[in-house]
């Protein structure tokens, strides 16, 4: 009770961008090895993957502007 959740959608300065639990970030800004939830396939379309309880994805790698994500289903 009394916990505060930080929300970073579009910071004016990318240096101010911080990684905290509960942030909404572009997938390219999330560190490798992190668990992610509520993943959008297209911008502003809303979460389509990892929405149910107990589901998650893991950021595996970032190369040449692409991010590889491993879903729990394999």
Residue, then its C-alpha position, 0 to 999 in steps of 0.5 A: x500500500x502506498x507504492x508509487x509506479x513511475x511511468x515514462x512514455x516519451x521523455x523529452x531527454x533520453x538521458x532522463x529515461x530510467x528503467x524501473x518496474x512498471x515503466x512503459x518503454x519502447x522495446x529498444x530501450x529495455x535492457x537485454x535479459x529483462x522480463x516484459x509484459x503487455x507487448x504491442x505488435x504495432x505502435x498505439x494498437x494496444x497490448x497483444x502479447x503477454x497479457x494474461x496472468x503468468x505470461x511474459x517475454x524476455x528480451x534476448x538481443x538487440x542488433x541492427x535496429x531489431x530486437x529478439x524476444x523469446x515468448x514463454x510459449x517458446 
